[in-house]
Amino acid sequence: MKAIRVEEKRAHLVEVPAPTGEGVKIKVHASSICGSDLHMMRSGLLEGQLIGHEFAGTTPDGTAVAVEPLLGCGRCWACEEGNRSHCVQGIRLMGLFEAGGMAEHVLAPAENLVELPTGLDLSIASLVEPLAVALRGLDRARVSAADKVLVIGAGPIGLAAVAGLQGRGIACDIGARHPQQKEAAQKLGAGSDPDGVYDVVVDAVGTPDSLSQAVSMVKPMGRIGMVGSFWDPVELDSSFCLKEAELVSASGYNCKAPQRNFEEAGRMLHASPAIAEALVTHRFPLDAVDEAFAAAADRAAGTIKVVFDVGRPGR
């Protein structure tokens, strides 16, 4: 089968045997590139791995599913609460430690399969994963409709946060860097001119500059929800302590009903076609790997989310 594997810090199309063994064999229909894929690839963390943790497809009986790529032992306190990212046996992520979903087929545990709403277009269903990440961040930051909310960063996760807020009936403003990101945020209903101070600031970037901006714009005793990932150390100055603000990190998603983030994300994606219209800017067949990863790395050119149509004929 066709799959994408990282070799010498670059993504390559390879032919590998179809997976066999324990788990459910998923026929992948859509798989998308995450910013963390780009970072980990450049850092050498994905060498030799079949990558991809944002994907959806069908089971052998034709059921449409999104796949939670976080794996756990299923028995510890964290797994029992749905927090597989804190499994006592350590974090395991498909596409990083196990074969991922940028492939024609992938094996996944039955408990990681989340059935999608009837009628949801499978070609956009890989967006369930990043939307679930954003929803987890909103849950962790305890965002409510009574809060004045700012999202910093209008990349895929920032826009997913906007979509999640809108889906929950919560208004927000957003700080966007590129024109196409600003346009996408407006399509999702976000205000585009941040002003004043905010009860909650969602940092969807994860840099020293974005954190500094979040600290400056959160109100005293407000909350900063970190949905973006820090890849390098950052500093906090005295203004953070003087404000008595909370800095709340988020990672992964809750994997247990009734708070299962994938289920809510699937419902939102089905209910609001504007989410996919705003986020997906590029689509490629699986064998256009060079073009796809080049596009994903070029945010200044207007790229937001790149999706592989895995079953689409290639060149």
C-alpha atoms as a printed R data frame, in Angstrom:
    type eleno elety resid chain resno       x      y       z
1   ATOM     1    CA   MET     A     1   0.000  0.000   0.000
2   ATOM     2    CA   LYS     A     2   1.017  3.651  -0.352
3   ATOM     3    CA   ALA     A     3   2.086  5.530   2.757
4   ATOM     4    CA   ILE     A     4   4.164  8.547   3.757
5   ATOM     5    CA   ARG     A     5   7.328  7.931   5.751
6   ATOM     6    CA   VAL     A     6   9.913 10.402   7.039
7   ATOM     7    CA   GLU     A     7  13.481  9.808   5.918
8   ATOM     8    CA   GLU     A     8  16.337 12.299   6.361
9   ATOM     9    CA   LYS     A     9  13.894 14.875   7.775
10  ATOM    10    CA   ARG     A    10  11.674 14.815   4.682
11  ATOM    11    CA   ALA     A    11   8.367 13.156   3.909
12  ATOM    12    CA   HIS     A    12   8.507 10.509   1.173
13  ATOM    13    CA   LEU     A    13   5.916  8.343  -0.540
14  ATOM    14    CA   VAL     A    14   6.733  4.669   0.014
15  ATOM    15    CA   GLU     A    15   5.219  1.292  -0.732
16  ATOM    16    CA   VAL     A    16   4.834 -0.858   2.382
17  ATOM    17    CA   PRO     A    17   2.864 -4.016   3.226
18  ATOM    18    CA   ALA     A    18  -0.699 -3.433   4.360
19  ATOM    19    CA   PRO     A    19  -0.935 -3.649   8.166
20  ATOM    20    CA   THR     A    20  -1.908 -6.881   9.878
21  ATOM    21    CA   GLY     A    21  -2.323 -7.830  13.514
22  ATOM    22    CA   GLU     A    22  -4.432 -6.634  16.421
23  ATOM    23    CA   GLY     A    23  -6.866 -3.788  15.954
24  ATOM    24    CA   VAL     A    24  -9.383 -2.674  13.352
25  ATOM    25    CA   LYS     A    25  -8.102 -2.156   9.820
26  ATOM    26    CA   ILE     A    26  -9.200  1.311   8.729
27  ATOM    27    CA   LYS     A    27  -9.402  2.319   5.073
28  ATOM    28    CA   VAL     A    28  -8.180  5.920   5.259
29  ATOM    29    CA   HIS     A    29 -10.146  8.479   3.239
30  ATOM    30    CA   ALA     A    30  -8.628 11.761   4.467
31  ATOM    31    CA   SER     A    31  -5.471 12.646   6.356
32  ATOM    32    CA   SER     A    32  -4.194 16.147   7.067
33  ATOM    33    CA   ILE     A    33  -0.848 17.733   7.905
34  ATOM    34    CA   CYS     A    34  -0.410 19.195  11.391
35  ATOM    35    CA   GLY     A    35   2.074 21.929  12.246
36  ATOM    36    CA   SER     A    36   3.614 19.562  14.775
37  ATOM    37    CA   ASP     A    37   4.366 17.138  11.912
38  ATOM    38    CA   LEU     A    38   6.474 19.838  10.277
39  ATOM    39    CA   HIS     A    39   8.277 20.733  13.499
40  ATOM    40    CA   MET     A    40   8.988 17.148  14.555
41  ATOM    41    CA   MET     A    41  10.122 16.233  11.048
42  ATOM    42    CA   ARG     A    42  12.622 19.107  10.975
43  ATOM    43    CA   SER     A    43  13.790 18.152  14.476
44  ATOM    44    CA   GLY     A    44  14.488 14.553  13.497
45  ATOM    45    CA   LEU     A    45  11.824 13.107  15.796
46  ATOM    46    CA   LEU     A    46   9.938 11.269  13.064
47  ATOM    47    CA   GLU     A    47  12.778  9.420  11.340
48  ATOM    48    CA   GLY     A    48  11.660  6.129   9.831
49  ATOM    49    CA   GLN     A    49   8.048  6.589  10.924
50  ATOM    50    CA   LEU     A    50   4.837  6.303   8.930
51  ATOM    51    CA   ILE     A    51   3.317  9.598   9.961
52  ATOM    52    CA   GLY     A    52  -0.099 11.213  10.330
53  ATOM    53    CA   HIS     A    53  -2.295 11.672  13.400
54  ATOM    54    CA   GLU     A    54  -5.195 13.590  11.825
55  ATOM    55    CA   PHE     A    55  -7.204 11.083   9.793
56  ATOM    56    CA   ALA     A    56 -10.566  9.460   9.215
57  ATOM    57    CA   GLY     A    57 -11.874  6.561   7.183
58  ATOM    58    CA   THR     A    58 -14.094  3.500   7.211
59  ATOM    59    CA   THR     A    59 -14.063  0.196   9.065
60  ATOM    60    CA   PRO     A    60 -14.363 -3.110   7.206
61  ATOM    61    CA   ASP     A    61 -18.170 -2.955   7.580
62  ATOM    62    CA   GLY     A    62 -18.275  0.542   6.063
63  ATOM    63    CA   THR     A    63 -18.775  2.553   9.253
64  ATOM    64    CA   ALA     A    64 -17.343  6.072   8.945
65  ATOM    65    CA   VAL     A    65 -14.991  6.860  11.821
66  ATOM    66    CA   ALA     A    66 -12.450  9.368  13.046
67  ATOM    67    CA   VAL     A    67  -9.574  7.850  14.969
68  ATOM    68    CA   GLU     A    68  -8.246  9.148  18.275
69  ATOM    69    CA   PRO     A    69  -4.486  8.700  17.722
70  ATOM    70    CA   LEU     A    70  -3.655  8.760  21.439
71  ATOM    71    CA   LEU     A    71  -3.059  5.239  22.720
72  ATOM    72    CA   GLY     A    72  -3.171  4.107  26.334
73  ATOM    73    CA   CYS     A    73  -3.145  1.024  28.522
74  ATOM    74    CA   GLY     A    74  -6.884  1.378  29.177
75  ATOM    75    CA   ARG     A    75  -6.516  0.419  32.841
76  ATOM    76    CA   CYS     A    76  -4.774  3.248  34.727
77  ATOM    77    CA   TRP     A    77  -6.522  6.203  36.378
78  ATOM    78    CA   ALA     A    78  -5.783  8.493  33.429
79  ATOM    79    CA   CYS     A    79  -7.168  6.129  30.802
80  ATOM    80    CA   GLU     A    80 -10.251  5.405  32.929
81  ATOM    81    CA   GLU     A    81 -10.930  9.158  33.063
82  ATOM    82    CA   GLY     A    82 -10.439  9.517  29.298
83  ATOM    83    CA   ASN     A    83  -7.100 11.301  29.630
84  ATOM    84    CA   ARG     A    84  -4.941  8.912  27.597
85  ATOM    85    CA   SER     A    85  -2.215 11.526  27.134
86  ATOM    86    CA   HIS     A    86  -1.398 10.969  30.822
87  ATOM    87    CA   CYS     A    87  -1.356  7.153  30.728
88  ATOM    88    CA   VAL     A    88   1.032  5.865  33.391
89  ATOM    89    CA   GLN     A    89   2.794  3.792  30.717
90  ATOM    90    CA   GLY     A    90   3.716  6.977  28.860
91  ATOM    91    CA   ILE     A    91   2.304  8.880  25.922
92  ATOM    92    CA   ARG     A    92   1.902  6.930  22.663
93  ATOM    93    CA   LEU     A    93   0.704  8.720  19.564
94  ATOM    94    CA   MET     A    94  -0.060  7.187  16.199
95  ATOM    95    CA   GLY     A    95   2.135  8.878  13.628
96  ATOM    96    CA   LEU     A    96   4.928  9.372  16.169
97  ATOM    97    CA   PHE     A    97   5.464  6.143  18.105
98  ATOM    98    CA   GLU     A    98   3.131  3.926  16.065
99  ATOM    99    CA   ALA     A    99   2.215  3.787  12.374
100 ATOM   100    CA   GLY     A   100   0.055  6.765  11.442
101 ATOM   101    CA   GLY     A   101  -2.736  7.600   9.059
102 ATOM   102    CA   MET     A   102  -1.001  9.122   6.036
103 ATOM   103    CA   ALA     A   103  -1.473  5.755   4.411
104 ATOM   104    CA   GLU     A   104  -4.094  3.808   2.538
105 ATOM   105    CA   HIS     A   105  -4.749  1.606   5.566
106 ATOM   106    CA   VAL     A   106  -3.929  1.728   9.261
107 ATOM   107    CA   LEU     A   107  -4.643 -0.451  12.292
108 ATOM   108    CA   ALA     A   108  -6.308  1.196  15.280
109 ATOM   109    CA   PRO     A   109  -7.740 -0.120  18.561
110 ATOM   110    CA   ALA     A   110 -11.517 -0.452  18.518
111 ATOM   111    CA   GLU     A   111 -11.797  1.801  21.568
112 ATOM   112    CA   ASN     A   112 -10.122  4.635  19.620
113 ATOM   113    CA   LEU     A   113 -12.734  4.696  16.871
114 ATOM   114    CA   VAL     A   114 -15.363  7.430  17.026
115 ATOM   115    CA   GLU     A   115 -18.326  6.963  14.722
116 ATOM   116    CA   LEU     A   116 -19.036 10.045  12.643
117 ATOM   117    CA   PRO     A   117 -22.466 11.646  12.175
118 ATOM   118    CA   THR     A   118 -24.462 10.292   9.260
119 ATOM   119    CA   GLY     A   119 -23.926 12.495   6.237
120 ATOM   120    CA   LEU     A   120 -20.593 14.012   7.297
121 ATOM   121    CA   ASP     A   121 -18.324 14.244   4.255
122 ATOM   122    CA   LEU     A   122 -15.377 11.920   4.899
123 ATOM   123    CA   SER     A   123 -13.120 14.135   2.797
124 ATOM   124    CA   ILE     A   124 -13.177 16.749   5.587
125 ATOM   125    CA   ALA     A   125 -13.357 14.382   8.563
126 ATOM   126    CA   SER     A   126  -9.629 14.567   9.350
127 ATOM   127    CA   LEU     A   127 -10.509 17.993  10.812
128 ATOM   128    CA   VAL     A   128 -12.162 16.225  13.751
129 ATOM   129    CA   GLU     A   129  -8.756 15.778  15.420
130 ATOM   130    CA   PRO     A   130  -7.576 19.429  15.427
131 ATOM   131    CA   LEU     A   131 -11.087 20.566  16.369
132 ATOM   132    CA   ALA     A   132 -11.009 18.149  19.307
133 ATOM   133    CA   VAL     A   133  -7.645 19.598  20.384
134 ATOM   134    CA   ALA     A   134  -9.179 23.064  20.429
135 ATOM   135    CA   LEU     A   135 -12.239 21.890  22.377
136 ATOM   136    CA   ARG     A   136  -9.981 20.308  24.981
137 ATOM   137    CA   GLY     A   137  -8.184 23.637  25.354
138 ATOM   138    CA   LEU     A   138 -11.483 25.465  25.839
139 ATOM   139    CA   ASP     A   139 -12.539 22.919  28.443
140 ATOM   140    CA   ARG     A   140  -9.253 23.245  30.304
141 ATOM   141    CA   ALA     A   141  -9.521 27.058  30.326
142 ATOM   142    CA   ARG     A   142 -13.124 26.788  31.585
143 ATOM   143    CA   VAL     A   143 -14.451 29.128  28.896
144 ATOM   144    CA   SER     A   144 -18.109 30.047  29.253
145 ATOM   145    CA   ALA     A   145 -20.595 32.260  27.438
146 ATOM   146    CA   ALA     A   146 -20.141 34.869  30.167
147 ATOM   147    CA   ASP     A   147 -16.473 35.356  29.205
148 ATOM   148    CA   LYS     A   148 -15.008 37.932  26.866
149 ATOM   149    CA   VAL     A   149 -12.616 35.802  24.802
150 ATOM   150    CA   LEU     A   150  -9.618 36.520  22.586
151 ATOM   151    CA   VAL     A   151  -7.879 33.942  20.395
152 ATOM   152    CA   ILE     A   152  -4.265 34.711  19.481
153 ATOM   153    CA   GLY     A   153  -3.210 33.057  16.240
154 ATOM   154    CA   ALA     A   154  -5.369 32.156  13.247
155 ATOM   155    CA   GLY     A   155  -3.595 29.041  12.089
156 ATOM   156    CA   PRO     A   156  -5.483 25.721  12.050
157 ATOM   157    CA   ILE     A   157  -5.719 25.383  15.847
158 ATOM   158    CA   GLY     A   158  -6.634 29.034  16.394
159 ATOM   159    CA   LEU     A   159  -9.386 28.797  13.782
160 ATOM   160    CA   ALA     A   160 -10.507 25.484  15.290
161 ATOM   161    CA   ALA     A   161 -10.765 27.278  18.633
162 ATOM   162    CA   VAL     A   162 -12.958 29.937  17.001
163 ATOM   163    CA   ALA     A   163 -15.118 27.196  15.473
164 ATOM   164    CA   GLY     A   164 -15.385 25.475  18.837
165 ATOM   165    CA   LEU     A   165 -16.374 28.693  20.560
166 ATOM   166    CA   GLN     A   166 -18.974 29.492  17.919
167 ATOM   167    CA   GLY     A   167 -20.325 25.948  18.146
168 ATOM   168    CA   ARG     A   168 -20.824 26.470  21.864
169 ATOM   169    CA   GLY     A   169 -22.479 29.845  21.333
170 ATOM   170    CA   ILE     A   170 -19.520 31.879  22.630
171 ATOM   171    CA   ALA     A   171 -18.370 35.029  20.828
172 ATOM   172    CA   CYS     A   172 -14.690 35.853  20.442
173 ATOM   173    CA   ASP     A   173 -12.174 38.181  18.850
174 ATOM   174    CA   ILE     A   174  -9.048 36.949  17.110
175 ATOM   175    CA   GLY     A   175  -5.595 38.253  16.313
176 ATOM   176    CA   ALA     A   176  -4.603 37.069  12.813
177 ATOM   177    CA   ARG     A   177  -1.239 37.513  11.122
178 ATOM   178    CA   HIS     A   178  -1.999 36.836   7.457
179 ATOM   179    CA   PRO     A   179  -4.882 38.215   5.325
180 ATOM   180    CA   GLN     A   180  -6.277 34.794   4.418
181 ATOM   181    CA   GLN     A   181  -6.280 33.785   8.090
182 ATOM   182    CA   LYS     A   182  -8.195 36.951   8.970
183 ATOM   183    CA   GLU     A   183 -10.702 36.236   6.201
184 ATOM   184    CA   ALA     A   184 -11.160 32.655   7.417
185 ATOM   185    CA   ALA     A   185 -11.710 33.837  10.994
186 ATOM   186    CA   GLN     A   186 -14.363 36.284   9.826
187 ATOM   187    CA   LYS     A   187 -16.129 33.463   7.941
188 ATOM   188    CA   LEU     A   188 -16.303 31.612  11.240
189 ATOM   189    CA   GLY     A   189 -17.809 34.642  12.972
190 ATOM   190    CA   ALA     A   190 -14.852 35.982  14.944
191 ATOM   191    CA   GLY     A   191 -14.277 39.670  15.539
192 ATOM   192    CA   SER     A   192 -11.037 40.812  13.934
193 ATOM   193    CA   ASP     A   193 -10.055 43.854  15.998
194 ATOM   194    CA   PRO     A   194  -8.877 42.862  19.484
195 ATOM   195    CA   ASP     A   195  -9.545 45.632  21.956
196 ATOM   196    CA   GLY     A   196  -9.305 46.060  25.699
197 ATOM   197    CA   VAL     A   197  -8.749 43.230  28.129
198 ATOM   198    CA   TYR     A   198 -10.252 39.752  28.101
199 ATOM   199    CA   ASP     A   199 -11.513 37.266  30.670
200 ATOM   200    CA   VAL     A   200  -9.872 34.455  28.712
201 ATOM   201    CA   VAL     A   201  -7.082 34.614  26.146
202 ATOM   202    CA   VAL     A   202  -6.524 31.459  24.093
203 ATOM   203    CA   ASP     A   203  -2.916 31.279  22.870
204 ATOM   204    CA   ALA     A   204  -2.966 29.108  19.756
205 ATOM   205    CA   VAL     A   205   0.602 29.956  18.717
206 ATOM   206    CA   GLY     A   206   2.946 29.015  21.544
207 ATOM   207    CA   THR     A   207   5.836 31.490  21.176
208 ATOM   208    CA   PRO     A   208   7.395 34.021  23.560
209 ATOM   209    CA   ASP     A   209   5.693 36.833  21.619
210 ATOM   210    CA   SER     A   210   2.244 35.247  21.705
211 ATOM   211    CA   LEU     A   211   2.514 34.523  25.416
212 ATOM   212    CA   SER     A   212   3.648 38.088  26.097
213 ATOM   213    CA   GLN     A   213   0.638 39.358  24.133
214 ATOM   214    CA   ALA     A   214  -1.662 37.033  26.058
215 ATOM   215    CA   VAL     A   215  -0.337 38.305  29.389
216 ATOM   216    CA   SER     A   216  -0.800 41.916  28.287
217 ATOM   217    CA   MET     A   217  -4.401 41.376  27.130
218 ATOM   218    CA   VAL     A   218  -5.776 39.110  29.849
219 ATOM   219    CA   LYS     A   219  -7.583 40.892  32.655
220 ATOM   220    CA   PRO     A   220  -6.355 40.690  36.262
221 ATOM   221    CA   MET     A   221  -7.244 37.239  37.627
222 ATOM   222    CA   GLY     A   222  -8.163 36.126  34.112
223 ATOM   223    CA   ARG     A   223  -7.151 32.910  32.360
224 ATOM   224    CA   ILE     A   224  -4.715 32.142  29.554
225 ATOM   225    CA   GLY     A   225  -5.478 28.870  27.803
226 ATOM   226    CA   MET     A   226  -2.440 27.388  26.054
227 ATOM   227    CA   VAL     A   227  -3.622 25.480  23.006
228 ATOM   228    CA   GLY     A   228  -0.436 26.121  21.023
229 ATOM   229    CA   SER     A   229   2.652 24.093  21.931
230 ATOM   230    CA   PHE     A   230   5.875 25.552  23.274
231 ATOM   231    CA   TRP     A   231   8.795 23.920  21.487
232 ATOM   232    CA   ASP     A   232  11.382 26.083  23.262
233 ATOM   233    CA   PRO     A   233  11.588 27.595  26.759
234 ATOM   234    CA   VAL     A   234   9.675 30.823  27.373
235 ATOM   235    CA   GLU     A   235   9.856 33.465  30.074
236 ATOM   236    CA   LEU     A   236   7.167 35.172  32.119
237 ATOM   237    CA   ASP     A   237   7.836 38.618  33.575
238 ATOM   238    CA   SER     A   238   6.493 40.114  36.789
239 ATOM   239    CA   SER     A   239   3.328 41.453  35.136
240 ATOM   240    CA   PHE     A   240   1.983 37.914  34.952
241 ATOM   241    CA   CYS     A   241   2.301 37.453  38.699
242 ATOM   242    CA   LEU     A   242   0.993 40.933  39.465
243 ATOM   243    CA   LYS     A   243  -2.135 40.183  37.453
244 ATOM   244    CA   GLU     A   244  -2.674 36.902  39.333
245 ATOM   245    CA   ALA     A   245  -3.570 35.367  35.994
246 ATOM   246    CA   GLU     A   246  -3.894 31.630  35.441
247 ATOM   247    CA   LEU     A   247  -1.864 29.882  32.755
248 ATOM   248    CA   VAL     A   248  -3.671 26.664  31.840
249 ATOM   249    CA   SER     A   249  -2.039 24.177  29.496
250 ATOM   250    CA   ALA     A   250  -3.880 21.687  27.313
251 ATOM   251    CA   SER     A   251  -2.759 18.586  25.454
252 ATOM   252    CA   GLY     A   252  -4.686 15.993  23.509
253 ATOM   253    CA   TYR     A   253  -8.371 15.475  24.234
254 ATOM   254    CA   ASN     A   254 -10.744 13.712  26.545
255 ATOM   255    CA   CYS     A   255 -11.502 10.273  25.152
256 ATOM   256    CA   LYS     A   256 -14.453  9.259  27.297
257 ATOM   257    CA   ALA     A   257 -18.151 10.101  27.054
258 ATOM   258    CA   PRO     A   258 -19.929 12.324  27.926
259 ATOM   259    CA   GLN     A   259 -16.954 14.727  27.554
260 ATOM   260    CA   ARG     A   260 -15.449 12.926  24.556
261 ATOM   261    CA   ASN     A   261 -14.041 15.761  22.468
262 ATOM   262    CA   PHE     A   262 -14.011 13.766  19.195
263 ATOM   263    CA   GLU     A   263 -17.763 13.229  19.432
264 ATOM   264    CA   GLU     A   264 -18.469 16.926  19.936
265 ATOM   265    CA   ALA     A   265 -16.017 17.822  17.162
266 ATOM   266    CA   GLY     A   266 -17.742 15.459  14.728
267 ATOM   267    CA   ARG     A   267 -21.129 16.978  15.516
268 ATOM   268    CA   MET     A   268 -19.808 20.526  15.066
269 ATOM   269    CA   LEU     A   269 -18.122 19.698  11.776
270 ATOM   270    CA   HIS     A   270 -21.338 18.147  10.484
271 ATOM   271    CA   ALA     A   271 -23.507 21.048  11.668
272 ATOM   272    CA   SER     A   272 -21.285 23.814  10.281
273 ATOM   273    CA   PRO     A   273 -19.913 23.445   6.722
274 ATOM   274    CA   ALA     A   274 -18.189 26.812   7.250
275 ATOM   275    CA   ILE     A   275 -15.543 25.123   9.410
276 ATOM   276    CA   ALA     A   276 -14.093 23.074   6.564
277 ATOM   277    CA   GLU     A   277 -14.601 25.922   4.096
278 ATOM   278    CA   ALA     A   278 -12.501 28.191   6.317
279 ATOM   279    CA   LEU     A   279  -9.766 25.723   7.281
280 ATOM   280    CA   VAL     A   280  -9.071 23.579   4.212
281 ATOM   281    CA   THR     A   281  -7.094 25.572   1.655
282 ATOM   282    CA   HIS     A   282  -5.249 22.796  -0.191
283 ATOM   283    CA   ARG     A   283  -6.038 19.207  -1.197
284 ATOM   284    CA   PHE     A   284  -3.652 16.685  -2.754
285 ATOM   285    CA   PRO     A   285  -3.526 12.996  -3.627
286 ATOM   286    CA   LEU     A   286  -1.231 10.977  -1.404
287 ATOM   287    CA   ASP     A   287   1.536 10.789  -3.990
288 ATOM   288    CA   ALA     A   288   1.805 14.593  -4.261
289 ATOM   289    CA   VAL     A   289   3.723 14.524  -1.003
290 ATOM   290    CA   ASP     A   290   6.373 17.098  -1.967
291 ATOM   291    CA   GLU     A   291   3.827 19.678  -3.090
292 ATOM   292    CA   ALA     A   292   1.626 19.067  -0.057
293 ATOM   293    CA   PHE     A   293   4.363 19.536   2.532
294 ATOM   294    CA   ALA     A   294   5.746 22.564   0.702
295 ATOM   295    CA   ALA     A   295   2.293 24.151   0.798
296 ATOM   296    CA   ALA     A   296   1.840 23.293   4.492
297 ATOM   297    CA   ALA     A   297   5.084 25.068   5.355
298 ATOM   298    CA   ASP     A   298   4.149 28.257   3.479
299 ATOM   299    CA   ARG     A   299   1.683 30.079   5.740
300 ATOM   300    CA   ALA     A   300   2.552 33.448   4.201
301 ATOM   301    CA   ALA     A   301   1.129 32.212   0.886
302 ATOM   302    CA   GLY     A   302  -2.252 31.651   2.494
303 ATOM   303    CA   THR     A   303  -2.051 28.010   3.525
304 ATOM   304    CA   ILE     A   304  -4.152 27.022   6.503
305 ATOM   305    CA   LYS     A   305  -4.821 23.287   6.360
306 ATOM   306    CA   VAL     A   306  -3.534 20.766   3.802
307 ATOM   307    CA   VAL     A   307  -5.556 17.577   3.376
308 ATOM   308    CA   PHE     A   308  -4.613 14.376   1.556
309 ATOM   309    CA   ASP     A   309  -7.474 12.753  -0.352
310 ATOM   310    CA   VAL     A   310  -6.042  9.298   0.199
311 ATOM   311    CA   GLY     A   311  -8.253  7.517  -2.303
312 ATOM   312    CA   ARG     A   312  -7.845 10.169  -5.005
313 ATOM   313    CA   PRO     A   313  -5.917  9.007  -8.077
314 ATOM   314    CA   GLY     A   314  -2.406 10.427  -8.226
315 ATOM   315    CA   ARG     A   315  -0.198 11.533 -11.028
